[in-house]
Amino acid sequence: MSRVLRTKSSQLDDVSKAIVEQLQLDGRRSYAEIGKKVGLSEAAVRQRVQKLTDSGVMQVVAVTDPMQLGFYRQAMIGVRCGGDTRQIADSMAEMPEVDYVVMTAGSFDILVEVVCENDDDLITLLNSKIRTLPGVTSTETFVYLKVAKQVYNWGTR
């Protein structure tokens, strides 16, 4: 007998997937508008959105352009570790400059995306916070020159 791996996506019914997709197109879309598209009442959409957010399947947030807000340096930092990557990743996730942390398999143990006001703040972050963490053995920084594409509407499959 084969075993089927169930993901959160496969646990969503078609209506919940349609609600997520509507919000990915426009996170400000009203529940009434979504309800018309998916065939539910406004109250039913509100309830489903609440369940989806409470369960961690999705979150509705405002996505900003850091450059427009005075943050002129973005970078991805590859981190090599000699300790428990989970603890190191958790420590980096607590840093306010860090907006993305992922543990990987490859030439880096952890990838960290950071947003800083300027290059001096990036240097301080690297030297005073990241490289001083116990277990961090080396880092490599990839400074963003231009973000060519960044989307959040990949659907629900």
C-alpha positions as CSV (number, residue, x, y, z in Angstrom):
1,M,0.0,0.0,0.0
2,S,1.5,3.4,-1.0
3,R,1.5,6.3,1.4
4,V,0.3,9.7,0.2
5,L,2.1,12.8,1.6
6,R,-0.6,15.4,2.3
7,T,0.3,19.0,2.2
8,K,-1.6,22.0,3.5
9,S,-2.4,22.8,-0.2
10,S,-4.0,19.4,-0.8
11,Q,-6.1,19.8,2.4
12,L,-7.8,23.0,1.0
13,D,-11.0,22.6,-0.8
14,D,-11.5,24.4,-4.2
15,V,-13.4,27.3,-2.6
16,S,-10.6,28.0,-0.1
17,K,-8.1,27.9,-2.9
18,A,-10.2,30.3,-4.9
19,I,-10.3,32.7,-1.9
20,V,-6.5,32.6,-1.5
21,E,-6.1,33.2,-5.2
22,Q,-8.5,36.2,-5.1
23,L,-6.5,37.7,-2.2
24,Q,-3.2,37.1,-4.1
25,L,-4.5,39.2,-6.9
26,D,-5.6,42.0,-4.6
27,G,-5.2,41.7,-0.8
28,R,-7.6,44.7,-0.4
29,R,-10.5,43.0,-2.2
30,S,-13.6,43.0,0.0
31,Y,-15.1,39.8,1.4
32,A,-18.4,40.6,-0.5
33,E,-16.4,40.9,-3.8
34,I,-14.6,37.6,-3.1
35,G,-17.9,36.0,-2.2
36,K,-19.4,36.9,-5.6
37,K,-16.4,35.3,-7.3
38,V,-16.4,32.1,-5.3
39,G,-20.1,31.6,-4.6
40,L,-20.2,32.3,-0.9
41,S,-21.7,35.0,1.4
42,E,-19.6,37.8,2.8
43,A,-19.8,36.2,6.2
44,A,-18.7,32.8,5.0
45,V,-15.7,34.3,3.2
46,R,-14.7,36.3,6.3
47,Q,-14.9,33.0,8.3
48,R,-12.8,31.1,5.8
49,V,-10.2,33.9,5.6
50,Q,-10.0,33.9,9.4
51,K,-9.5,30.1,9.4
52,L,-6.8,30.3,6.7
53,T,-4.9,33.0,8.6
54,D,-5.3,31.3,12.0
55,S,-4.0,28.0,10.6
56,G,-0.9,29.7,9.0
57,V,-1.9,28.7,5.4
58,M,-1.8,32.4,4.5
59,Q,-1.3,35.9,5.8
60,V,-2.5,39.2,4.3
61,V,0.1,41.9,4.5
62,A,1.2,45.1,2.7
63,V,4.3,44.5,0.6
64,T,6.5,47.6,0.4
65,D,9.4,48.7,-1.7
66,P,12.3,49.1,0.7
67,M,14.0,51.7,-1.6
68,Q,10.9,53.9,-1.3
69,L,11.1,53.8,2.5
70,G,14.8,54.8,2.8
71,F,16.3,51.3,2.9
72,Y,18.9,51.5,0.1
73,R,20.8,48.3,0.7
74,Q,19.3,44.8,0.2
75,A,21.4,41.6,0.2
76,M,21.3,37.9,0.4
77,I,23.8,36.4,2.8
78,G,24.9,32.8,2.5
79,V,25.9,31.4,5.9
80,R,28.0,28.4,6.6
81,C,27.6,26.8,10.1
82,G,29.4,24.4,12.3
83,G,26.6,24.0,14.8
84,D,22.8,23.4,15.0
85,T,21.5,25.4,12.0
86,R,18.0,25.6,13.6
87,Q,19.4,27.6,16.5
88,I,21.4,29.8,14.3
89,A,18.5,30.4,11.9
90,D,16.3,31.3,14.9
91,S,18.8,33.8,16.2
92,M,19.1,35.5,12.8
93,A,15.3,35.5,12.4
94,E,15.1,37.7,15.5
95,M,17.2,40.4,13.9
96,P,15.1,43.4,12.7
97,E,17.2,43.8,9.5
98,V,16.4,40.2,8.5
99,D,13.3,39.6,6.5
100,Y,13.8,36.0,5.2
101,V,15.7,33.0,6.6
102,V,15.8,29.6,5.0
103,M,17.8,26.5,5.9
104,T,19.3,24.9,2.8
105,A,21.1,21.9,1.5
106,G,24.0,23.0,-0.7
107,S,27.1,25.2,-0.4
108,F,25.4,27.3,2.3
109,D,23.6,26.0,5.4
110,I,21.4,29.1,5.7
111,L,20.4,31.9,3.4
112,V,19.3,35.2,4.9
113,E,17.8,38.2,3.1
114,V,18.5,41.5,4.8
115,V,17.3,45.1,4.3
116,C,19.5,47.9,5.6
117,E,19.5,51.7,5.3
118,N,23.0,51.8,3.8
119,D,26.3,49.9,3.3
120,D,27.6,50.9,6.8
121,D,24.5,49.3,8.4
122,L,25.1,46.2,6.3
123,I,28.7,46.0,7.5
124,T,27.7,46.5,11.1
125,L,25.0,43.7,10.7
126,L,27.6,41.3,9.3
127,N,30.4,42.0,11.7
128,S,28.5,42.7,14.9
129,K,25.5,40.4,14.7
130,I,25.8,37.6,12.1
131,R,29.4,36.7,12.1
132,T,29.6,36.8,15.9
133,L,26.8,34.2,16.4
134,P,28.1,30.9,17.9
135,G,28.4,28.3,15.1
136,V,28.7,30.7,12.2
137,T,31.9,29.8,10.4
138,S,31.7,32.0,7.3
139,T,29.4,34.2,5.2
140,E,29.2,35.3,1.7
141,T,27.2,38.4,0.8
142,F,25.3,39.0,-2.5
143,V,24.4,42.7,-2.7
144,Y,21.3,43.4,-4.7
145,L,21.8,45.8,-7.6
146,K,18.3,45.6,-8.9
147,V,15.3,43.4,-8.1
148,A,14.0,42.3,-11.6
149,K,11.0,40.3,-10.4
150,Q,9.3,39.7,-7.1
151,V,5.8,38.2,-7.0
152,Y,3.5,36.6,-4.4
153,N,0.8,35.3,-6.7
154,W,2.0,31.8,-7.4
155,G,-1.5,30.4,-6.8
156,T,-2.5,27.3,-4.8
157,R,-1.9,24.5,-7.3
